[in-house]
Amino acid sequence: MVAMATTLFATTSCMDGDWDAPDLTNPPYGNNTITVRKATTIAQLKKTYSSEIANKGYKLVTDDIQLKAIVTGNDIGGNLYKQISIQDETGDMIVGINASGLYPYMAVGQTIIINLKDLYIGGYGQQAQIGSLYNGGIGRMEQDVWKQHVRLVGAPKPELVVPVEFDPTWNMADYCGKYVKLTDVTIEGADGKAVLAPDDGSVSLTSNCANRNIKGLSKTNVVLRTSTYADFANMVIPSGKVDIYGIATRYNNTWQILMRSESDIVIK
């Protein structure tokens, strides 16, 4: 049985022995010269850039504004690829960063300040994202750009990141990017042998990811999306009811649940 650390969700515990926590009294990562001032909110950003997000467009942020948020998901398990998820008291969002190994500094529960001026906000499959331009759409910013625009504030407080019970009837524009829990669901394709994201051609892949339908919800447009590069890609799919924790992103009108680590699935 896979253990689940609920609201603390094992992000820090599963890294024990693998890395040393950074000294956040003078963080070695990011831009410590950023002056903390009154910030905007995720809800306000989604409202201001709603047209760009909904139409898979993008827009350069020209106002000198900041966003203060808490990291809810990172790349520790390889499934949130070159991105982090963030939340504040008003909503949730994705930040695209063209770098790997973000998790030691973008730890779950880490408060960050983002200087938004000269970054882009747009919609990747209508998923609200902060980043840069790539192939005519919103994409990931380079790591050097990210480091100039972000400041770490204090030490990570993972206890502040609490999952919300997922509701597939949510308005996607408002709730995409949220850290959620799905209770007593089953995963399509479980036969005691199938794994989450095989790369042997046995399942159809999109962008090197396998989408497994999640059953037991009031709507059918919900998939468990797992990268073939995730550390848990070859985990055998549990055949019974499970609880799933993850980041609920969207791609157009489909909900995509992104587990952050193997411990995000709990066998009942």
N, C-alpha and C positions, 0 to 999 in steps of 0.2 A: 504494500500500500504506500502511495506517495503521501508524505506528510505535508500539511499546509500550515503556515504560520499566520494565517488570517491577516489582521490588519497590519502586522509588522512584516508580513509576507516574505520573510527570509532573505530579502535582498542583501542585507548586511551580514546575516548569519552564514549564508552560503559563500560569502567571500572571506570568511575568517581564515587566516593563514595564507591567503593568496595575495594580499596587498596590505599596505600600511595606510591607515586613514590619513588624509592630508591635514596639515596644520592650518586650520581655518582662521586662526587669529591673524594670519597674514597669508591668505590663500595663494598658492603658487600657480593657480590656474585662473585665467581670466584677466580682467582689467580692474585692478584695485583703485584706479584713479576715478572711476565712475562715482559721482556724487549722488547719493540716494536722495530722492525728492519724491513729491507726490506722483503716484503712478496712475496710469489708465487701468482698465480692467479687460479681461478676456471678453466679457459680454459686450463691452463697448467696441472692442476691436471687431468682433464678429458682426456687429451692427453697422459700423462704419464701412467695412469692406464686404458687406453682404452680397453685393452684386458681383464682385470679382470672385468670391468664394463659390457662389451658386453657379456661375457660368464658367468655372474652371479657368478663370483668368488670374490676374495678378496686378498689384499696384505698389509702387515705391512709396515707402513712408517718408514724407518730407517734413513732418512736424517733429520737434524735439521732445519726444515722449518716451516714457519708460513703462515697463510692465514688471510687476513684482509677482512671482509665482513660486509654486513648490513642484519639484520634480516628482512625478508619480510612476514613471517607467523609463528604463534605459536599455542599453544594449548588452547587459550582462549575460543574457541567455542566447544572444545572437538572433532573436526574432524581431525585435524592434531595430531594424537595420539602419544604421546611420541616422538615428533620430531619437528624440526623447519626447515624452508626453509630460505636460505641465497642467497645473490647475491653480485657480485662485478661488475666492469665495463666490465668484459669479459664473465660472465656467471652466472649460477645458480646451486644450489645443495641442497641436503637434509642432515641434521645431525640427527642421531638417538640417543636419550637419554632416558635411562630407568627411567624416572621420570615424574610426572605430576606437574601441577602448575608452569610451566616454564615461563608463560607469564609476570609476574611482572618484571622479570629481562631481559628476552629475548623479550622485547617489539618491536613492529614493528618500524623500523627506528633506532634500536640500533646498533651501530658499535661494532664489536667484533674482537678480535685477537684470533686465534686458533693455539696453538702449536700442530703441526700435528705429530711430532715424537712419535712413540709407539701407535698411533691410526691406524685404518684400513680404507682402501678405497676399495670399491667394488661396485657390482651391485646387487640391489634387484629388480628382474624382469627387469634388465637392467637399472634401475634408479640409477644414480650415488649417492652414499651415503658415508658419513663419520661416522664411528661407531666402533663397536667391533665385535667379532665373536659370532655367535649364531647358534647352530644346523648345523654347517658346512658351514655357509654362513655369509654374512654381516648382522649385527644386531645392536642393540642399546648398547651404552656404559653405564656403571653404572654412576649414578649421581656424585659420588665422583671422578671418573675418569674425567668426563666432567669439573667439577669445578677446577681440577688441570690443565686443558689444555686450559681454556678460560679466557680472560680478557675483561671486558667491557671498552669501550673508550668513554668518554663524555656522554651526555644525548641523549635520543632517538630523532631522527629527522624524523618523519613519512612522512614529505613532500618530502623526498628524494625517497620514494618508490612509483613509478608511474607504473600503469599497461600498458602492451603492448598488442595491439590487437592480439588476438590469431589467428594463421594460422595453420590449421590442416595438411598442407603439409610441415611444418617445418621438418628438420632433427631432429629426436627425441634425438639423442645423444647430440646434441648441445644445444637444448632448453628445455630439461626436467628439471623441478624444477622452472620454471619461473612464476612470478606473472603476470597474464593475465586478459584480459577482453574479453568476448564473447558478441557480440552485436546482438540484434534482433533474438534470438534463441528460440526454444520451447523445453519442456522437455517431453519425452515420458511417458505416463501413467497418465497424468493429466486428471482428470474427475470431479474435484470439491470436491472430497472426499479423494483421495489417498494422503498419506503423503510421504515425502522424503525417510525415512528409517524405516518402521514399523518392529517390532519384533514379529508380530503375525502369521508369516508363510505365509502371503499373497504375499510376493515376495521372490525370491531366494536371499540368502545372501552369500557373500564370505568374510570370516574373519570378520563377524559381520558388513558387509557393504553392502548397496544396490547400484547397478549400474543402473542409469537411462540414456538411450540413449538421446543424445542431437541432435536435428534436426535443419536444417537450415544452415548446414555447407557443404563444398565441399567434405568432407569425412565422413564416418559413424563410424569410429573407435574412437569416442569420447564419454565418459560417464561422468555423474555427479556422483561422488562417495561420499556417505554419510554414516557415521558410525551410528549405532543404539544408540550409546552412545553420539552422538553430541547433544548439547543443542537444536538444531533446527531439530532433527530427525523427530519430529511429526508435522513439518510445512506442511500445505497443499500445494501441488505442484501447482503453478500458471498455469492456463490453456491457457493463451495467450503468446504473445511474451515477453521475458524478456532479460535483460542484466545480465550476470553472471560474477562475479569477483572471482578469486581463484588462487590456485597454480596448474600449469599444470604438473603433474607427468606422468610417464609412467609405464605400466606393460607389458613387452614384446612389442607388437606392438599396444597396446591400449593406447590412451590418457585418463588420469583420471584427471578431474577437481575437486579439493578439495576446497570447500568453507571454509573460516575461521570463519565466523560468519553469522548469519541470514541476516545481512545487506549487505552481498555479493551478494544478488539477488535483482534485481530491476524490478518491474512490469511496463510495458510500458503503 
